[in-house]
């Protein structure tokens, strides 16, 4: 403790900034030097423990009031409210207004599970110093537009309630330099058609837990990273020439989505129902391709292999534990004559949850036969595979590899995970 106390105040404040505010205040008891240091910490983080006792909740409210009002940091870099449930709109609104007047840079609010969405004051939406804004279980129905976020670069909208379809568009149009957008939609958000038009956007994570009839529109020409799951029957996605990586779950209308991703270098796909390859499109930059085998479609997979001249790595995995898998629904059949002559530039093949089914072996045979540059083929059997079954699979794969340039091995296969709504 003596060695820590010998550090300059600037270093001590950096250390204190990594703690939640309740723990920061405890340090005032350490020595005279620490007595008032907590007042200069530029980051305030509050965790509501869900006090059911009215007295305890009252103490917590007074603690937030005191620590916020007595804070003397020249700039309030961060204000965070986590798992709040009992605090009223008035209380939260007062604290937010105080912080907004302190040149707030980063605001993060989340309600406790199953709590009513909170309504935040208008002053938050005219706080021109905000760089990061993260909202969870918040209602924006009363927000008056236009709003102003000239410096905002990161925006998270999780379980946010809007007034209508135009509200998200109005909000995003005020973010002129936005680079990161995370959207987790809920059924009752009052939006049927969700439109994202942000020229500066570089990363988008979009999860709609209740995809339906509404339109999803995306126009983000600077986008480099895309994760998307749960779009409706209709989608309009403009081409993304700067895209580098994409993790996409397609339920319908795959042609439009894939057509916008032709510049991608790393692509992870999970496609359902009827999926079509966009006519006349070439994936000139695609190097790594991951395909979920939960509901495989031969034509789309083969089209991707055929129209990706730089493809070097193919990874097959089972993202969802669907029972209608390859053995039941996969109609591989004999490849068309044009595909028999297809020469692949693949260097690595990885297959997770491999079962050794006939349909799977047909695809392995095809890849081995048409990939003259293959250097590594790794297979990971399902967890329930017995030692006897593993030996049989390895013998079968070794026999198939007679026409290959490498020998198959068993090993672990990692893959891009589906978007976890609880981690957003």
C-alpha positions as CSV (number, residue, x, y, z in Angstrom):
1,X,0.0,0.0,0.0
2,X,2.9,2.4,0.8
3,X,4.3,1.8,-2.7
4,X,1.0,2.5,-4.3
5,X,0.5,5.7,-2.3
6,X,3.9,6.9,-3.5
7,X,2.6,7.1,-7.1
8,X,1.5,10.5,-8.5
9,X,-2.2,11.4,-8.3
10,X,-2.6,10.9,-12.0
11,X,-1.5,7.3,-11.7
12,X,-3.7,6.7,-8.7
13,X,-6.7,8.1,-10.6
14,X,-6.1,5.7,-13.4
15,X,-6.2,2.8,-11.0
16,X,-9.3,4.1,-9.3
17,X,-11.0,4.5,-12.7
18,X,-10.9,0.7,-13.1
19,X,-13.1,0.2,-10.0
20,X,-16.8,0.7,-9.6
21,X,-17.8,3.8,-7.7
22,X,-18.7,2.0,-4.5
23,X,-15.3,0.5,-4.2
24,X,-13.7,3.8,-5.1
25,X,-15.3,5.6,-2.1
26,X,-14.0,2.9,0.2
27,X,-10.4,4.0,-0.6
28,X,-11.0,7.3,1.1
29,X,-10.5,5.4,4.4
30,X,-7.0,4.4,3.6
31,X,-5.1,7.6,4.5
32,X,-5.3,11.3,4.3
33,X,-3.9,11.3,0.8
34,X,-6.8,9.1,-0.4
35,X,-9.5,11.0,1.6
36,X,-10.6,13.3,-1.3
37,X,-9.0,11.6,-4.2
38,X,-12.2,9.8,-5.1
39,X,-13.8,13.1,-6.0
40,X,-11.5,13.5,-9.0
41,X,-12.1,10.1,-10.6
42,X,-13.5,10.8,-14.1
43,X,-15.4,7.6,-14.4
44,X,-18.5,6.7,-12.3
45,X,-20.0,3.3,-12.5
46,X,-23.0,2.2,-10.4
47,X,-24.4,-1.3,-10.0
48,X,-28.0,-1.6,-8.6
49,X,-28.0,-4.8,-6.6
50,X,-31.8,-4.9,-6.7
51,X,-32.4,-3.9,-3.1
52,X,-35.9,-5.0,-2.1
53,X,-35.7,-3.1,1.1
54,X,-36.8,0.5,0.8
55,X,-34.3,1.7,3.4
56,X,-31.4,0.1,1.5
57,X,-32.6,1.5,-1.8
58,X,-32.9,4.9,-0.2
59,X,-29.2,4.7,0.9
60,X,-28.2,3.6,-2.6
61,X,-30.0,6.7,-4.1
62,X,-28.2,9.0,-1.6
63,X,-24.9,7.4,-2.4
64,X,-25.4,8.1,-6.2
65,X,-26.5,11.7,-5.4
66,X,-23.5,12.4,-3.2
67,X,-20.8,10.7,-5.3
68,X,-22.1,12.4,-8.5
69,X,-22.6,15.9,-7.2
70,X,-19.3,16.0,-5.3
71,X,-17.3,14.8,-8.2
72,X,-14.8,17.4,-9.3
73,X,-13.2,15.8,-12.4
74,X,-12.8,18.5,-15.1
75,X,-14.5,16.2,-17.7
76,X,-16.8,13.2,-16.8
77,X,-15.4,10.6,-19.1
78,X,-17.9,7.8,-18.3
79,X,-21.2,7.3,-16.4
80,X,-22.6,3.8,-16.2
81,X,-25.8,2.5,-14.6
82,X,-26.0,-1.3,-14.6
83,X,-29.1,-3.5,-13.8
84,X,-31.2,-0.6,-12.5
85,X,-34.7,-1.6,-11.6
86,X,-36.2,0.6,-8.9
87,X,-34.9,4.1,-9.7
88,X,-37.6,6.3,-11.3
89,X,-37.4,8.2,-14.6
90,X,-37.1,11.4,-12.5
91,X,-34.1,10.1,-10.5
92,X,-32.2,8.8,-13.6
93,X,-33.1,12.0,-15.5
94,X,-31.6,14.2,-12.8
95,X,-28.3,12.2,-12.7
96,X,-28.1,12.3,-16.5
97,X,-28.7,16.0,-16.7
98,X,-25.9,16.6,-14.2
99,X,-23.5,14.4,-16.2
100,X,-24.5,16.1,-19.5
101,X,-23.4,19.4,-18.1
102,X,-20.0,17.9,-17.3
103,X,-19.0,17.2,-20.9
104,X,-19.9,13.5,-20.6
105,X,-18.0,11.3,-23.1
106,X,-19.4,7.8,-22.4
107,X,-22.9,6.8,-21.2
108,X,-24.0,3.3,-20.5
109,X,-27.4,2.4,-19.1
110,X,-29.1,-1.0,-18.7
111,X,-32.2,-2.0,-16.8
112,X,-32.5,-5.2,-14.7
113,X,-34.1,-8.1,-16.6
114,X,-37.9,-7.8,-17.0
115,X,-37.9,-4.2,-15.8
116,X,-40.0,-1.5,-17.5
117,X,-38.0,0.5,-20.0
118,X,-36.7,3.8,-18.6
119,X,-37.3,7.2,-20.3
120,X,-34.2,9.3,-20.4
121,X,-34.1,13.2,-20.5
122,X,-33.9,15.2,-23.7
123,X,-30.6,16.7,-22.5
124,X,-28.9,13.3,-23.2
125,X,-29.8,13.5,-26.8
126,X,-28.3,17.0,-27.2
127,X,-25.1,16.1,-25.4
128,X,-22.6,17.1,-28.1
129,X,-19.6,15.6,-26.2
130,X,-20.7,12.0,-26.2
131,X,-18.4,9.6,-28.0
132,X,-20.0,6.3,-26.7
133,X,-23.7,5.7,-26.0
134,X,-25.0,2.3,-24.9
135,X,-28.7,1.9,-24.1
136,X,-30.4,-1.3,-22.9
137,X,-34.2,-1.5,-22.1
138,X,-34.8,2.2,-22.8
139,X,-37.8,3.9,-24.3
140,X,-37.1,6.7,-26.8
141,X,-40.8,7.3,-27.5
142,X,-40.7,10.8,-26.0
143,X,-37.4,11.9,-27.6
144,X,-37.9,15.1,-29.6
145,X,-36.0,15.2,-33.0
146,X,-33.7,16.4,-34.3
147,X,-31.1,15.3,-31.8
148,X,-27.4,16.1,-31.9
149,X,-24.4,13.6,-31.7
150,X,-21.6,15.3,-33.6
151,X,-18.8,13.2,-32.0
152,X,-20.6,9.9,-31.4
153,X,-18.6,6.9,-32.7
154,X,-20.1,3.9,-30.9
155,X,-23.9,3.3,-30.4
156,X,-25.6,0.3,-28.8
157,X,-29.4,0.0,-29.0
158,X,-30.4,-3.1,-27.1
159,X,-34.1,-3.7,-26.5
160,X,-34.9,-0.1,-27.2
161,X,-38.5,1.1,-27.7
162,X,-39.0,3.6,-30.5
163,X,-42.0,5.7,-31.4
164,X,-42.3,4.5,-35.1
165,X,-40.4,3.4,-38.1
166,X,-38.9,6.8,-38.7
167,X,-37.3,7.1,-35.2
168,X,-34.3,4.9,-35.8
169,X,-33.6,6.7,-39.1
170,X,-33.8,10.1,-37.4
171,X,-31.5,9.0,-34.6
172,X,-28.9,7.5,-36.9
173,X,-29.0,10.5,-39.2
174,X,-27.7,12.7,-36.3
175,X,-24.6,10.5,-36.0
176,X,-22.3,11.9,-38.7
177,X,-19.1,10.1,-37.6
178,X,-20.6,6.9,-36.2
179,X,-18.3,3.9,-36.7
180,X,-19.8,1.0,-34.5
181,X,-23.5,0.2,-34.3
182,X,-25.0,-2.7,-32.3
183,X,-28.8,-3.3,-32.6
184,X,-30.7,-6.0,-30.7
185,X,-34.4,-5.7,-31.5
186,X,-37.4,-6.9,-29.5
187,X,-40.9,-7.7,-30.6
188,X,-42.5,-4.7,-29.1
189,X,-40.1,-2.0,-30.4
190,X,-42.9,-0.3,-32.5
191,X,-40.7,-0.7,-35.7
192,X,-41.7,-2.8,-38.7
193,X,-39.2,-1.5,-41.2
194,X,-35.7,-0.8,-39.9
195,X,-33.4,1.3,-42.0
196,X,-29.7,2.0,-41.5
197,X,-28.1,4.6,-43.7
198,X,-24.7,5.6,-42.2
199,X,-21.9,6.4,-44.6
200,X,-19.2,6.4,-41.9
201,X,-20.2,3.1,-40.3
202,X,-17.4,0.5,-40.1
203,X,-18.9,-2.2,-37.9
204,X,-22.5,-3.4,-37.6
205,X,-24.0,-6.1,-35.4
206,X,-27.8,-6.5,-36.0
207,X,-30.0,-9.1,-34.2
208,X,-33.7,-9.2,-34.7
209,X,-35.2,-11.9,-32.4
210,X,-38.5,-11.7,-34.1
211,X,-37.9,-11.4,-37.9
212,X,-41.1,-10.8,-39.7
213,X,-42.7,-9.1,-42.6
214,X,-41.0,-5.7,-42.3
215,X,-38.3,-4.3,-44.5
216,X,-34.6,-4.2,-43.5
217,X,-32.6,-1.7,-45.4
218,X,-28.8,-1.1,-45.1
219,X,-26.7,1.5,-46.8
220,X,-23.2,1.5,-45.3
221,X,-20.5,1.8,-48.0
222,X,-17.6,2.1,-45.5
223,X,-18.6,-1.1,-43.6
224,X,-15.8,-3.5,-42.9
225,X,-17.3,-5.9,-40.4
226,X,-20.9,-7.3,-40.4
227,X,-22.8,-9.6,-38.2
228,X,-26.4,-10.1,-38.9
229,X,-29.2,-12.4,-37.8
230,X,-32.9,-12.2,-38.2
231,X,-33.9,-10.0,-41.1
232,X,-37.5,-10.1,-42.4
233,X,-38.9,-11.3,-45.7
234,X,-37.8,-8.1,-47.4
235,X,-34.3,-6.6,-47.4
236,X,-32.5,-4.0,-49.4
237,X,-28.8,-4.0,-48.8
238,X,-26.5,-1.8,-50.9
239,X,-23.1,-3.0,-52.0
240,X,-20.3,-2.8,-49.4
241,X,-17.0,-2.4,-51.3
242,X,-14.9,-2.1,-48.1
243,X,-16.3,-5.2,-46.4
244,X,-13.6,-7.5,-44.9
245,X,-15.5,-10.0,-42.7
246,X,-19.2,-11.0,-42.5
247,X,-21.0,-13.4,-40.2
248,X,-24.5,-13.9,-41.7
249,X,-27.5,-16.0,-40.9
250,X,-29.8,-16.0,-43.9
251,X,-33.4,-17.2,-43.5
252,X,-34.7,-15.9,-46.8
253,X,-33.9,-13.5,-49.7
254,X,-30.2,-14.6,-49.7
255,X,-29.6,-13.4,-53.2
256,X,-29.7,-9.7,-52.2
257,X,-27.6,-10.2,-49.1
258,X,-24.9,-12.2,-50.9
259,X,-24.8,-9.8,-53.8
260,X,-23.8,-7.0,-51.4
261,X,-20.9,-9.1,-50.0
262,X,-18.9,-9.8,-53.1
263,X,-15.9,-7.8,-51.8
264,X,-15.7,-9.8,-48.5
265,X,-12.5,-11.6,-47.5
266,X,-13.8,-13.8,-44.6
267,X,-17.4,-15.1,-44.8
268,X,-19.4,-17.2,-42.3
269,X,-22.8,-18.3,-43.5
270,X,-25.8,-20.1,-42.1
271,X,-28.6,-20.3,-44.6
272,X,-32.1,-21.7,-44.3
273,X,-35.1,-22.3,-46.5
274,X,-34.6,-21.5,-50.2
275,X,-31.2,-19.8,-50.8
276,X,-30.0,-18.6,-54.2
277,X,-26.7,-17.4,-55.4
278,X,-26.7,-14.0,-57.0
279,X,-26.6,-14.2,-60.8
280,X,-23.3,-13.0,-62.4
281,X,-21.5,-12.3,-59.1
282,X,-17.9,-13.2,-58.4
283,X,-16.4,-13.2,-54.9
284,X,-13.0,-11.9,-56.1
285,X,-11.5,-11.3,-52.6
286,X,-13.0,-14.3,-50.6
287,X,-10.2,-16.2,-48.9
288,X,-11.9,-17.9,-46.0
289,X,-15.4,-19.5,-46.1
290,X,-17.3,-21.0,-43.2
291,X,-20.6,-22.8,-43.9
292,X,-23.1,-24.1,-41.3
293,X,-24.3,-27.6,-42.1
294,X,-27.4,-27.4,-40.0
295,X,-29.5,-27.1,-43.2
296,X,-27.2,-27.4,-46.2
297,X,-27.9,-26.4,-49.7
298,X,-25.7,-27.9,-52.4
299,X,-26.3,-25.4,-55.1
300,X,-25.4,-22.4,-53.0
301,X,-22.3,-24.0,-51.6
302,X,-21.1,-25.2,-55.0
303,X,-21.8,-21.7,-56.5
304,X,-19.6,-20.2,-53.8
305,X,-16.8,-22.6,-54.5
306,X,-17.1,-22.0,-58.2
307,X,-17.2,-18.2,-58.0
308,X,-14.5,-17.6,-55.4
309,X,-11.2,-17.8,-57.3
310,X,-9.0,-16.8,-54.3
311,X,-10.7,-19.2,-51.8
312,X,-8.0,-21.0,-49.7
313,X,-9.8,-22.2,-46.6
314,X,-13.2,-24.0,-46.3
315,X,-14.7,-24.7,-42.9
316,X,-17.9,-26.7,-42.4
317,X,-19.5,-26.6,-39.0
318,X,-22.8,-27.2,-37.2
319,X,-23.9,-24.0,-35.5
320,X,-27.4,-25.1,-34.7
321,X,-28.4,-28.5,-33.4
322,X,-31.1,-29.1,-36.0
323,X,-32.2,-32.7,-36.4
324,X,-33.1,-32.3,-40.1
325,X,-29.5,-32.5,-41.1
326,X,-27.5,-33.8,-44.0
327,X,-28.7,-37.4,-43.9
328,X,-32.4,-36.4,-44.1
329,X,-32.5,-33.3,-46.3
330,X,-29.2,-33.0,-48.1
331,X,-29.5,-34.0,-51.8
332,X,-25.9,-33.9,-52.9
333,X,-26.3,-36.2,-56.0
334,X,-23.6,-36.3,-58.7
335,X,-22.1,-32.9,-59.4
336,X,-22.9,-31.5,-62.8
337,X,-20.3,-31.9,-65.5
338,X,-19.1,-28.3,-65.2
339,X,-18.4,-28.9,-61.5
340,X,-16.5,-32.1,-62.2
341,X,-14.0,-30.0,-64.0
342,X,-13.9,-27.4,-61.3
343,X,-10.4,-26.9,-59.9
344,X,-10.3,-25.5,-56.4
345,X,-7.4,-23.5,-54.9
346,X,-8.2,-24.8,-51.4
347,X,-5.3,-25.2,-49.0
348,X,-7.2,-26.2,-45.8
349,X,-10.4,-28.1,-45.1
350,X,-11.9,-28.2,-41.6
351,X,-15.1,-30.0,-40.7
352,X,-16.6,-29.8,-37.2
353,X,-19.2,-32.3,-35.9
354,X,-18.3,-34.7,-38.7
355,X,-20.4,-37.9,-38.6
356,X,-19.2,-39.9,-41.5
357,X,-22.6,-40.0,-43.3
358,X,-22.6,-40.9,-47.0
359,X,-23.6,-37.4,-48.0
360,X,-20.7,-36.0,-46.0
361,X,-18.3,-38.4,-47.6
362,X,-19.5,-37.4,-51.1
363,X,-18.5,-33.8,-50.4
364,X,-15.2,-34.9,-48.9
365,X,-14.4,-36.9,-52.0
366,X,-15.3,-34.0,-54.3
367,X,-13.1,-31.6,-52.4
368,X,-10.2,-34.0,-52.3
369,X,-10.4,-34.8,-56.0
370,X,-10.7,-31.1,-57.1
371,X,-8.2,-29.4,-54.7
372,X,-4.7,-30.0,-55.9
373,X,-3.2,-27.5,-53.4
374,X,-4.8,-29.0,-50.3
375,X,-2.2,-29.0,-47.5
376,X,-4.4,-29.8,-44.4
377,X,-7.7,-31.6,-43.8
378,X,-8.9,-31.7,-40.2
379,X,-12.1,-33.4,-39.0
380,X,-13.7,-33.2,-35.6
381,X,-16.3,-35.9,-34.9
382,X,-19.4,-35.2,-32.8
383,X,-18.9,-35.5,-29.1
384,X,-20.9,-38.8,-28.8
385,X,-18.6,-40.6,-31.3
386,X,-17.1,-43.8,-29.9
387,X,-13.5,-44.8,-30.4
388,X,-14.6,-47.6,-32.8
389,X,-16.6,-45.1,-34.9
390,X,-13.6,-42.7,-35.0
391,X,-11.3,-45.5,-36.3
392,X,-13.9,-46.4,-39.0
393,X,-14.2,-42.7,-40.0
394,X,-10.5,-42.3,-40.2
395,X,-10.1,-45.4,-42.4
396,X,-12.8,-44.1,-44.7
397,X,-11.3,-40.7,-44.9
398,X,-7.8,-42.1,-45.6
399,X,-9.3,-44.1,-48.4
400,X,-10.9,-41.0,-49.9
401,X,-7.6,-39.1,-49.6
402,X,-5.8,-41.4,-52.1
403,X,-6.6,-38.7,-54.7
404,X,-5.7,-35.9,-52.3
405,X,-2.4,-34.1,-51.7
406,X,-2.6,-34.5,-47.9
407,X,-3.7,-36.9,-45.3
408,X,-6.8,-36.3,-43.1
409,X,-6.4,-36.0,-39.4
410,X,-8.7,-35.7,-36.4
411,X,-8.5,-32.5,-34.3
412,X,-10.4,-29.6,-32.9
413,X,-12.2,-27.2,-35.2
414,X,-13.2,-23.7,-34.1
415,X,-15.7,-21.6,-35.9
416,X,-17.5,-18.2,-35.8
417,X,-20.3,-18.4,-33.3
418,X,-23.8,-17.3,-33.9
419,X,-24.8,-13.9,-32.5
420,X,-25.5,-14.3,-28.8
421,X,-28.3,-11.9,-27.8
422,X,-27.2,-12.0,-24.2
423,X,-23.7,-10.8,-25.0
424,X,-24.7,-7.7,-27.0
